[in-house]
Amino acid sequence: MGHSTTNFKVIRYISFSRVGEQEQRLFNLRQTLYITD
């Protein structure tokens, strides 16, 4: 049981970090758009 919960935490962490990367890219994109505007 402890092993499966650890795997779940790892999967959750990986998916969360991927979402964070996408948000960071969108944020950087917005910043550059504001600068050009």
PDB file as gemmi writes it, atoms N, CA and C in Angstrom:
CRYST1    1.000    1.000    1.000  90.00  90.00  90.00 P 1                      
ATOM      1  N   MET A   1       0.837  -1.196   0.000  1.00  0.00           N  
ATOM      2  CA  MET A   1       0.000   0.000   0.000  1.00  0.00           C  
ATOM      3  C   MET A   1       0.880   1.257   0.000  1.00  0.00           C  
ATOM      4  N   GLY A   2       1.920   1.260   0.809  1.00  0.00           N  
ATOM      5  CA  GLY A   2       2.800   2.417   0.846  1.00  0.00           C  
ATOM      6  C   GLY A   2       3.484   2.654  -0.491  1.00  0.00           C  
ATOM      7  N   HIS A   3       3.782   1.563  -1.216  1.00  0.00           N  
ATOM      8  CA  HIS A   3       4.460   1.698  -2.508  1.00  0.00           C  
ATOM      9  C   HIS A   3       3.553   2.384  -3.520  1.00  0.00           C  
ATOM     10  N   SER A   4       2.281   1.998  -3.543  1.00  0.00           N  
ATOM     11  CA  SER A   4       1.344   2.580  -4.512  1.00  0.00           C  
ATOM     12  C   SER A   4       1.109   4.060  -4.223  1.00  0.00           C  
ATOM     13  N   THR A   5       1.052   4.425  -2.949  1.00  0.00           N  
ATOM     14  CA  THR A   5       0.834   5.833  -2.613  1.00  0.00           C  
ATOM     15  C   THR A   5       2.051   6.663  -3.015  1.00  0.00           C  
ATOM     16  N   THR A   6       3.249   6.070  -2.907  1.00  0.00           N  
ATOM     17  CA  THR A   6       4.456   6.780  -3.317  1.00  0.00           C  
ATOM     18  C   THR A   6       4.421   7.018  -4.817  1.00  0.00           C  
ATOM     19  N   ASN A   7       4.021   5.993  -5.593  1.00  0.00           N  
ATOM     20  CA  ASN A   7       3.916   6.143  -7.043  1.00  0.00           C  
ATOM     21  C   ASN A   7       2.917   7.232  -7.383  1.00  0.00           C  
ATOM     22  N   PHE A   8       1.797   7.266  -6.666  1.00  0.00           N  
ATOM     23  CA  PHE A   8       0.764   8.273  -6.905  1.00  0.00           C  
ATOM     24  C   PHE A   8       1.326   9.670  -6.670  1.00  0.00           C  
ATOM     25  N   LYS A   9       2.109   9.827  -5.600  1.00  0.00           N  
ATOM     26  CA  LYS A   9       2.705  11.133  -5.292  1.00  0.00           C  
ATOM     27  C   LYS A   9       3.667  11.553  -6.397  1.00  0.00           C  
ATOM     28  N   VAL A  10       4.459  10.598  -6.895  1.00  0.00           N  
ATOM     29  CA  VAL A  10       5.425  10.901  -7.958  1.00  0.00           C  
ATOM     30  C   VAL A  10       4.693  11.326  -9.224  1.00  0.00           C  
ATOM     31  N   ILE A  11       3.638  10.583  -9.586  1.00  0.00           N  
ATOM     32  CA  ILE A  11       2.855  10.911 -10.781  1.00  0.00           C  
ATOM     33  C   ILE A  11       2.233  12.293 -10.628  1.00  0.00           C  
ATOM     34  N   ARG A  12       1.704  12.574  -9.443  1.00  0.00           N  
ATOM     35  CA  ARG A  12       1.077  13.871  -9.187  1.00  0.00           C  
ATOM     36  C   ARG A  12       2.109  14.988  -9.304  1.00  0.00           C  
ATOM     37  N   TYR A  13       3.301  14.737  -8.781  1.00  0.00           N  
ATOM     38  CA  TYR A  13       4.366  15.745  -8.824  1.00  0.00           C  
ATOM     39  C   TYR A  13       4.792  16.029 -10.263  1.00  0.00           C  
ATOM     40  N   ILE A  14       4.928  14.952 -11.068  1.00  0.00           N  
ATOM     41  CA  ILE A  14       5.352  15.111 -12.465  1.00  0.00           C  
ATOM     42  C   ILE A  14       4.310  15.906 -13.242  1.00  0.00           C  
ATOM     43  N   SER A  15       3.037  15.552 -13.089  1.00  0.00           N  
ATOM     44  CA  SER A  15       1.976  16.254 -13.817  1.00  0.00           C  
ATOM     45  C   SER A  15       1.884  17.705 -13.352  1.00  0.00           C  
ATOM     46  N   PHE A  16       2.081  17.930 -12.048  1.00  0.00           N  
ATOM     47  CA  PHE A  16       2.013  19.285 -11.501  1.00  0.00           C  
ATOM     48  C   PHE A  16       3.153  20.144 -12.043  1.00  0.00           C  
ATOM     49  N   SER A  17       4.354  19.569 -12.114  1.00  0.00           N  
ATOM     50  CA  SER A  17       5.503  20.327 -12.607  1.00  0.00           C  
ATOM     51  C   SER A  17       5.335  20.642 -14.089  1.00  0.00           C  
ATOM     52  N   ARG A  18       4.716  19.724 -14.839  1.00  0.00           N  
ATOM     53  CA  ARG A  18       4.474  19.979 -16.266  1.00  0.00           C  
ATOM     54  C   ARG A  18       3.510  21.142 -16.433  1.00  0.00           C  
ATOM     55  N   VAL A  19       2.468  21.174 -15.623  1.00  0.00           N  
ATOM     56  CA  VAL A  19       1.499  22.274 -15.681  1.00  0.00           C  
ATOM     57  C   VAL A  19       2.195  23.580 -15.324  1.00  0.00           C  
ATOM     58  N   GLY A  20       3.067  23.537 -14.332  1.00  0.00           N  
ATOM     59  CA  GLY A  20       3.802  24.727 -13.921  1.00  0.00           C  
ATOM     60  C   GLY A  20       4.682  25.250 -15.046  1.00  0.00           C  
ATOM     61  N   GLU A  21       5.308  24.334 -15.797  1.00  0.00           N  
ATOM     62  CA  GLU A  21       6.149  24.748 -16.920  1.00  0.00           C  
ATOM     63  C   GLU A  21       5.317  25.449 -17.983  1.00  0.00           C  
ATOM     64  N   GLN A  22       4.137  24.912 -18.272  1.00  0.00           N  
ATOM     65  CA  GLN A  22       3.264  25.523 -19.279  1.00  0.00           C  
ATOM     66  C   GLN A  22       2.828  26.911 -18.838  1.00  0.00           C  
ATOM     67  N   GLU A  23       2.480  27.055 -17.564  1.00  0.00           N  
ATOM     68  CA  GLU A  23       2.066  28.358 -17.047  1.00  0.00           C  
ATOM     69  C   GLU A  23       3.216  29.352 -17.138  1.00  0.00           C  
ATOM     70  N   GLN A  24       4.426  28.884 -16.857  1.00  0.00           N  
ATOM     71  CA  GLN A  24       5.601  29.752 -16.922  1.00  0.00           C  
ATOM     72  C   GLN A  24       5.824  30.231 -18.345  1.00  0.00           C  
ATOM     73  N   ARG A  25       5.637  29.333 -19.336  1.00  0.00           N  
ATOM     74  CA  ARG A  25       5.813  29.718 -20.741  1.00  0.00           C  
ATOM     75  C   ARG A  25       4.774  30.751 -21.139  1.00  0.00           C  
ATOM     76  N   LEU A  26       3.525  30.534 -20.720  1.00  0.00           N  
ATOM     77  CA  LEU A  26       2.463  31.491 -21.040  1.00  0.00           C  
ATOM     78  C   LEU A  26       2.760  32.845 -20.405  1.00  0.00           C  
ATOM     79  N   PHE A  27       3.270  32.818 -19.179  1.00  0.00           N  
ATOM     80  CA  PHE A  27       3.607  34.061 -18.485  1.00  0.00           C  
ATOM     81  C   PHE A  27       4.714  34.803 -19.229  1.00  0.00           C  
ATOM     82  N   ASN A  28       5.747  34.074 -19.648  1.00  0.00           N  
ATOM     83  CA  ASN A  28       6.848  34.695 -20.389  1.00  0.00           C  
ATOM     84  C   ASN A  28       6.350  35.253 -21.711  1.00  0.00           C  
ATOM     85  N   LEU A  29       5.444  34.528 -22.362  1.00  0.00           N  
ATOM     86  CA  LEU A  29       4.880  34.973 -23.635  1.00  0.00           C  
ATOM     87  C   LEU A  29       4.122  36.277 -23.437  1.00  0.00           C  
ATOM     88  N   ARG A  30       3.325  36.346 -22.372  1.00  0.00           N  
ATOM     89  CA  ARG A  30       2.568  37.567 -22.084  1.00  0.00           C  
ATOM     90  C   ARG A  30       3.505  38.738 -21.812  1.00  0.00           C  
ATOM     91  N   GLN A  31       4.580  38.469 -21.076  1.00  0.00           N  
ATOM     92  CA  GLN A  31       5.536  39.525 -20.756  1.00  0.00           C  
ATOM     93  C   GLN A  31       6.144  40.100 -22.038  1.00  0.00           C  
ATOM     94  N   THR A  32       6.529  39.233 -22.980  1.00  0.00           N  
ATOM     95  CA  THR A  32       7.136  39.703 -24.224  1.00  0.00           C  
ATOM     96  C   THR A  32       6.112  40.462 -25.055  1.00  0.00           C  
ATOM     97  N   LEU A  33       4.863  40.021 -25.034  1.00  0.00           N  
ATOM     98  CA  LEU A  33       3.816  40.718 -25.783  1.00  0.00           C  
ATOM     99  C   LEU A  33       3.594  42.112 -25.209  1.00  0.00           C  
ATOM    100  N   TYR A  34       3.626  42.222 -23.893  1.00  0.00           N  
ATOM    101  CA  TYR A  34       3.455  43.533 -23.251  1.00  0.00           C  
ATOM    102  C   TYR A  34       4.614  44.460 -23.617  1.00  0.00           C  
ATOM    103  N   ILE A  35       5.812  43.905 -23.690  1.00  0.00           N  
ATOM    104  CA  ILE A  35       6.994  44.712 -24.004  1.00  0.00           C  
ATOM    105  C   ILE A  35       6.894  45.238 -25.441  1.00  0.00           C  
ATOM    106  N   THR A  36       6.488  44.384 -26.384  1.00  0.00           N  
ATOM    107  CA  THR A  36       6.384  44.800 -27.787  1.00  0.00           C  
ATOM    108  C   THR A  36       5.239  45.784 -27.970  1.00  0.00           C  
ATOM    109  N   ASP A  37       4.184  45.639 -27.178  1.00  0.00           N  
ATOM    110  CA  ASP A  37       3.054  46.568 -27.242  1.00  0.00           C  
ATOM    111  C   ASP A  37       3.505  47.907 -26.680  1.00  0.00           C  
TER     112      ASP A  37                                                      
END                                                                             
